Amino acid sequence: MDHTIVHFEIPADDPERAAKFYRELFGWQIDRYAGSG
C-alpha cells in the first residue's frame, strides 16, 4: 500500500527561503497557493 503525502502546510516568515530549504534538503516540489485572507 502506498502512503504518499500529498498536502501539508508549513508556516514561515520567509516562504521563499523555506521553499528553497525543503527543495534542497528533501528534493520536494513546492507549490504555492494564494491564501484566503
PQR file of N, CA, C, O and H, with PARSE charges and radii, in Angstrom:
ATOM      1  N   MET A   1       0.851  -1.177   0.000 -0.4000 1.5000
ATOM      2  CA  MET A   1       0.000   0.000   0.000 -0.0000 2.0000
ATOM      3  C   MET A   1       0.897   1.240   0.000  0.5500 1.7000
ATOM      4  O   MET A   1       1.877   1.312   0.742 -0.5500 1.4000
ATOM      5  N   ASP A   2       0.554   2.188  -0.823 -0.4000 1.5000
ATOM      6  CA  ASP A   2       1.322   3.428  -0.941 -0.0000 2.0000
ATOM      7  C   ASP A   2       0.781   4.456   0.047  0.5500 1.7000
ATOM      8  O   ASP A   2      -0.432   4.646   0.144 -0.5500 1.4000
ATOM      9  H   ASP A   2      -0.242   2.130  -1.426  0.4000 1.0000
ATOM     10  N   HIS A   3       1.659   5.110   0.770 -0.4000 1.5000
ATOM     11  CA  HIS A   3       1.267   6.128   1.748 -0.0000 2.0000
ATOM     12  C   HIS A   3       1.919   7.455   1.390  0.5500 1.7000
ATOM     13  O   HIS A   3       2.749   7.972   2.137 -0.5500 1.4000
ATOM     14  H   HIS A   3       2.644   4.956   0.692  0.4000 1.0000
ATOM     15  N   THR A   4       1.538   8.002   0.243 -0.4000 1.5000
ATOM     16  CA  THR A   4       2.127   9.239  -0.244 -0.0000 2.0000
ATOM     17  C   THR A   4       1.462  10.440   0.411  0.5500 1.7000
ATOM     18  O   THR A   4       0.235  10.535   0.443 -0.5500 1.4000
ATOM     19  H   THR A   4       0.863   7.582  -0.364  0.4000 1.0000
ATOM     20  N   ILE A   5       2.267  11.353   0.931 -0.4000 1.5000
ATOM     21  CA  ILE A   5       1.748  12.610   1.473 -0.0000 2.0000
ATOM     22  C   ILE A   5       1.544  13.550   0.303  0.5500 1.7000
ATOM     23  O   ILE A   5       2.455  13.758  -0.498 -0.5500 1.4000
ATOM     24  H   ILE A   5       3.264  11.276   0.905  0.4000 1.0000
ATOM     25  N   VAL A   6       0.353  14.119   0.199 -0.4000 1.5000
ATOM     26  CA  VAL A   6       0.067  14.994  -0.935 -0.0000 2.0000
ATOM     27  C   VAL A   6      -0.105  16.451  -0.548  0.5500 1.7000
ATOM     28  O   VAL A   6      -0.051  17.326  -1.412 -0.5500 1.4000
ATOM     29  H   VAL A   6      -0.388  13.950   0.850  0.4000 1.0000
ATOM     30  N   HIS A   7      -0.312  16.734   0.746 -0.4000 1.5000
ATOM     31  CA  HIS A   7      -0.517  18.126   1.145 -0.0000 2.0000
ATOM     32  C   HIS A   7      -0.232  18.304   2.627  0.5500 1.7000
ATOM     33  O   HIS A   7      -0.664  17.501   3.455 -0.5500 1.4000
ATOM     34  H   HIS A   7      -0.356  16.023   1.448  0.4000 1.0000
ATOM     35  N   PHE A   8       0.487  19.347   2.949 -0.4000 1.5000
ATOM     36  CA  PHE A   8       0.557  19.876   4.303 -0.0000 2.0000
ATOM     37  C   PHE A   8       1.105  21.276   4.214  0.5500 1.7000
ATOM     38  O   PHE A   8       1.696  21.654   3.203 -0.5500 1.4000
ATOM     39  H   PHE A   8       0.838  20.000   2.277  0.4000 1.0000
ATOM     40  N   GLU A   9       0.915  22.046   5.260 -0.4000 1.5000
ATOM     41  CA  GLU A   9       1.313  23.446   5.272 -0.0000 2.0000
ATOM     42  C   GLU A   9       2.445  23.667   6.264  0.5500 1.7000
ATOM     43  O   GLU A   9       2.466  23.076   7.344 -0.5500 1.4000
ATOM     44  H   GLU A   9       0.435  21.738   6.082  0.4000 1.0000
ATOM     45  N   ILE A  10       3.385  24.528   5.883 -0.4000 1.5000
ATOM     46  CA  ILE A  10       4.490  24.901   6.757 -0.0000 2.0000
ATOM     47  C   ILE A  10       4.494  26.422   6.847  0.5500 1.7000
ATOM     48  O   ILE A  10       4.913  27.086   5.898 -0.5500 1.4000
ATOM     49  H   ILE A  10       3.368  25.008   5.006  0.4000 1.0000
ATOM     50  N   PRO A  11       4.039  26.991   7.963 -0.5600 1.5000
ATOM     51  CA  PRO A  11       4.080  28.448   8.095  0.2800 2.0000
ATOM     52  C   PRO A  11       5.531  28.930   8.173  0.5500 1.7000
ATOM     53  O   PRO A  11       6.377  28.293   8.801 -0.5500 1.4000
ATOM     54  N   ALA A  12       5.801  30.066   7.522 -0.4000 1.5000
ATOM     55  CA  ALA A  12       7.169  30.597   7.522 -0.0000 2.0000
ATOM     56  C   ALA A  12       7.130  32.107   7.341  0.5500 1.7000
ATOM     57  O   ALA A  12       6.297  32.632   6.602 -0.5500 1.4000
ATOM     58  H   ALA A  12       5.114  30.582   7.011  0.4000 1.0000
ATOM     59  N   ASP A  13       8.037  32.802   8.022 -0.4000 1.5000
ATOM     60  CA  ASP A  13       8.159  34.251   7.850 -0.0000 2.0000
ATOM     61  C   ASP A  13       8.732  34.598   6.479  0.5500 1.7000
ATOM     62  O   ASP A  13       8.424  35.654   5.926 -0.5500 1.4000
ATOM     63  H   ASP A  13       8.714  32.376   8.622  0.4000 1.0000
ATOM     64  N   ASP A  14       9.561  33.717   5.931 -0.4000 1.5000
ATOM     65  CA  ASP A  14      10.178  33.925   4.614 -0.0000 2.0000
ATOM     66  C   ASP A  14       9.881  32.683   3.764  0.5500 1.7000
ATOM     67  O   ASP A  14      10.698  31.764   3.709 -0.5500 1.4000
ATOM     68  H   ASP A  14       9.811  32.860   6.380  0.4000 1.0000
ATOM     69  N   PRO A  15       8.714  32.651   3.100 -0.5600 1.5000
ATOM     70  CA  PRO A  15       8.307  31.442   2.381  0.2800 2.0000
ATOM     71  C   PRO A  15       9.264  31.022   1.267  0.5500 1.7000
ATOM     72  O   PRO A  15       9.444  29.826   1.036 -0.5500 1.4000
ATOM     73  N   GLU A  16       9.873  31.967   0.580 -0.4000 1.5000
ATOM     74  CA  GLU A  16      10.811  31.607  -0.485 -0.0000 2.0000
ATOM     75  C   GLU A  16      12.040  30.903   0.084  0.5500 1.7000
ATOM     76  O   GLU A  16      12.535  29.935  -0.494 -0.5500 1.4000
ATOM     77  H   GLU A  16       9.726  32.939   0.767  0.4000 1.0000
ATOM     78  N   ARG A  17      12.522  31.389   1.205 -0.4000 1.5000
ATOM     79  CA  ARG A  17      13.682  30.757   1.859 -0.0000 2.0000
ATOM     80  C   ARG A  17      13.315  29.355   2.350  0.5500 1.7000
ATOM     81  O   ARG A  17      14.087  28.411   2.184 -0.5500 1.4000
ATOM     82  H   ARG A  17      12.120  32.176   1.675  0.4000 1.0000
ATOM     83  N   ALA A  18      12.138  29.227   2.953 -0.4000 1.5000
ATOM     84  CA  ALA A  18      11.695  27.921   3.434 -0.0000 2.0000
ATOM     85  C   ALA A  18      11.535  26.940   2.267  0.5500 1.7000
ATOM     86  O   ALA A  18      11.941  25.783   2.372 -0.5500 1.4000
ATOM     87  H   ALA A  18      11.511  29.994   3.088  0.4000 1.0000
ATOM     88  N   ALA A  19      10.950  27.395   1.167 -0.4000 1.5000
ATOM     89  CA  ALA A  19      10.770  26.531  -0.003 -0.0000 2.0000
ATOM     90  C   ALA A  19      12.121  26.057  -0.529  0.5500 1.7000
ATOM     91  O   ALA A  19      12.285  24.879  -0.846 -0.5500 1.4000
ATOM     92  H   ALA A  19      10.620  28.335   1.082  0.4000 1.0000
ATOM     93  N   LYS A  20      13.074  26.958  -0.624 -0.4000 1.5000
ATOM     94  CA  LYS A  20      14.422  26.605  -1.095 -0.0000 2.0000
ATOM     95  C   LYS A  20      15.048  25.563  -0.170  0.5500 1.7000
ATOM     96  O   LYS A  20      15.649  24.595  -0.637 -0.5500 1.4000
ATOM     97  H   LYS A  20      12.940  27.915  -0.367  0.4000 1.0000
ATOM     98  N   PHE A  21      14.906  25.760   1.142 -0.4000 1.5000
ATOM     99  CA  PHE A  21      15.452  24.830   2.129 -0.0000 2.0000
ATOM    100  C   PHE A  21      14.887  23.421   1.931  0.5500 1.7000
ATOM    101  O   PHE A  21      15.647  22.455   1.859 -0.5500 1.4000
ATOM    102  H   PHE A  21      14.417  26.546   1.522  0.4000 1.0000
ATOM    103  N   TYR A  22      13.565  23.298   1.842 -0.4000 1.5000
ATOM    104  CA  TYR A  22      12.939  21.981   1.720 -0.0000 2.0000
ATOM    105  C   TYR A  22      13.189  21.346   0.356  0.5500 1.7000
ATOM    106  O   TYR A  22      13.321  20.126   0.257 -0.5500 1.4000
ATOM    107  H   TYR A  22      12.948  24.082   1.900  0.4000 1.0000
ATOM    108  N   ARG A  23      13.254  22.160  -0.695 -0.4000 1.5000
ATOM    109  CA  ARG A  23      13.601  21.614  -2.018 -0.0000 2.0000
ATOM    110  C   ARG A  23      14.996  21.005  -1.991  0.5500 1.7000
ATOM    111  O   ARG A  23      15.204  19.895  -2.480 -0.5500 1.4000
ATOM    112  H   ARG A  23      13.147  23.151  -0.616  0.4000 1.0000
ATOM    113  N   GLU A  24      15.950  21.734  -1.417 -0.4000 1.5000
ATOM    114  CA  GLU A  24      17.334  21.256  -1.389 -0.0000 2.0000
ATOM    115  C   GLU A  24      17.530  20.087  -0.424  0.5500 1.7000
ATOM    116  O   GLU A  24      18.299  19.170  -0.713 -0.5500 1.4000
ATOM    117  H   GLU A  24      15.780  22.635  -1.020  0.4000 1.0000
ATOM    118  N   LEU A  25      16.845  20.110   0.713 -0.4000 1.5000
ATOM    119  CA  LEU A  25      17.021  19.060   1.716 -0.0000 2.0000
ATOM    120  C   LEU A  25      16.366  17.743   1.305  0.5500 1.7000
ATOM    121  O   LEU A  25      16.982  16.681   1.400 -0.5500 1.4000
ATOM    122  H   LEU A  25      16.220  20.854   0.948  0.4000 1.0000
ATOM    123  N   PHE A  26      15.109  17.816   0.847 -0.4000 1.5000
ATOM    124  CA  PHE A  26      14.339  16.609   0.556 -0.0000 2.0000
ATOM    125  C   PHE A  26      14.055  16.387  -0.928  0.5500 1.7000
ATOM    126  O   PHE A  26      13.560  15.325  -1.307 -0.5500 1.4000
ATOM    127  H   PHE A  26      14.609  18.679   0.770  0.4000 1.0000
ATOM    128  N   GLY A  27      14.364  17.378  -1.778 -0.4000 1.5000
ATOM    129  CA  GLY A  27      14.034  17.253  -3.194 -0.0000 2.0000
ATOM    130  C   GLY A  27      12.545  17.415  -3.455  0.5500 1.7000
ATOM    131  O   GLY A  27      12.025  16.931  -4.461 -0.5500 1.4000
ATOM    132  H   GLY A  27      14.766  18.240  -1.470  0.4000 1.0000
ATOM    133  N   TRP A  28      11.858  18.105  -2.534 -0.4000 1.5000
ATOM    134  CA  TRP A  28      10.409  18.284  -2.657 -0.0000 2.0000
ATOM    135  C   TRP A  28      10.049  19.249  -3.768  0.5500 1.7000
ATOM    136  O   TRP A  28      10.818  20.149  -4.105 -0.5500 1.4000
ATOM    137  H   TRP A  28      12.281  18.498  -1.718  0.4000 1.0000
ATOM    138  N   GLN A  29       8.864  19.047  -4.333 -0.4000 1.5000
ATOM    139  CA  GLN A  29       8.258  20.030  -5.227 -0.0000 2.0000
ATOM    140  C   GLN A  29       7.396  20.927  -4.349  0.5500 1.7000
ATOM    141  O   GLN A  29       6.542  20.434  -3.612 -0.5500 1.4000
ATOM    142  H   GLN A  29       8.239  18.316  -4.059  0.4000 1.0000
ATOM    143  N   ILE A  30       7.607  22.224  -4.420 -0.4000 1.5000
ATOM    144  CA  ILE A  30       6.871  23.179  -3.593 -0.0000 2.0000
ATOM    145  C   ILE A  30       5.918  23.961  -4.485  0.5500 1.7000
ATOM    146  O   ILE A  30       6.351  24.620  -5.430 -0.5500 1.4000
ATOM    147  H   ILE A  30       8.300  22.624  -5.019  0.4000 1.0000
ATOM    148  N   ASP A  31       4.625  23.893  -4.190 -0.4000 1.5000
ATOM    149  CA  ASP A  31       3.617  24.662  -4.913 -0.0000 2.0000
ATOM    150  C   ASP A  31       3.014  25.671  -3.958  0.5500 1.7000
ATOM    151  O   ASP A  31       2.545  25.310  -2.879 -0.5500 1.4000
ATOM    152  H   ASP A  31       4.273  23.358  -3.422  0.4000 1.0000
ATOM    153  N   ARG A  32       3.026  26.939  -4.351 -0.4000 1.5000
ATOM    154  CA  ARG A  32       2.448  27.984  -3.501 -0.0000 2.0000
ATOM    155  C   ARG A  32       1.044  28.306  -3.983  0.5500 1.7000
ATOM    156  O   ARG A  32       0.788  28.380  -5.185 -0.5500 1.4000
ATOM    157  H   ARG A  32       3.408  27.232  -5.227  0.4000 1.0000
ATOM    158  N   TYR A  33       0.150  28.493  -3.044 -0.4000 1.5000
ATOM    159  CA  TYR A  33      -1.225  28.864  -3.335 -0.0000 2.0000
ATOM    160  C   TYR A  33      -1.557  30.134  -2.578  0.5500 1.7000
ATOM    161  O   TYR A  33      -1.082  30.344  -1.462 -0.5500 1.4000
ATOM    162  H   TYR A  33       0.358  28.433  -2.068  0.4000 1.0000
ATOM    163  N   ALA A  34      -2.373  30.978  -3.185 -0.4000 1.5000
ATOM    164  CA  ALA A  34      -2.791  32.222  -2.538 -0.0000 2.0000
ATOM    165  C   ALA A  34      -3.603  31.890  -1.292  0.5500 1.7000
ATOM    166  O   ALA A  34      -4.411  30.961  -1.292 -0.5500 1.4000
ATOM    167  H   ALA A  34      -2.759  30.807  -4.092  0.4000 1.0000
ATOM    168  N   GLY A  35      -3.380  32.656  -0.237 -0.4000 1.5000
ATOM    169  CA  GLY A  35      -4.130  32.458   0.995 -0.0000 2.0000
ATOM    170  C   GLY A  35      -5.554  32.968   0.859  0.5500 1.7000
ATOM    171  O   GLY A  35      -5.902  33.617  -0.127 -0.5500 1.4000
ATOM    172  H   GLY A  35      -2.724  33.411  -0.237  0.4000 1.0000
ATOM    173  N   SER A  36      -6.359  32.676   1.838 -0.4000 1.5000
ATOM    174  CA  SER A  36      -7.759  33.098   1.795 -0.0000 2.0000
ATOM    175  C   SER A  36      -7.957  34.476   2.400  0.5500 1.7000
ATOM    176  O   SER A  36      -9.077  34.986   2.400 -0.5500 1.4000
ATOM    177  H   SER A  36      -6.077  32.149   2.640  0.4000 1.0000
ATOM    178  N   GLY A  37      -6.892  35.099   2.921 -0.4000 1.5000
ATOM    179  CA  GLY A  37      -7.052  36.366   3.610 -0.0000 2.0000
ATOM    180  C   GLY A  37      -6.564  37.523   2.942  0.5500 1.7000
ATOM    181  O   GLY A  37      -6.668  38.630   3.471 -0.5500 1.4000
ATOM    182  H   GLY A  37      -5.982  34.684   2.921  0.4000 1.0000
TER
END
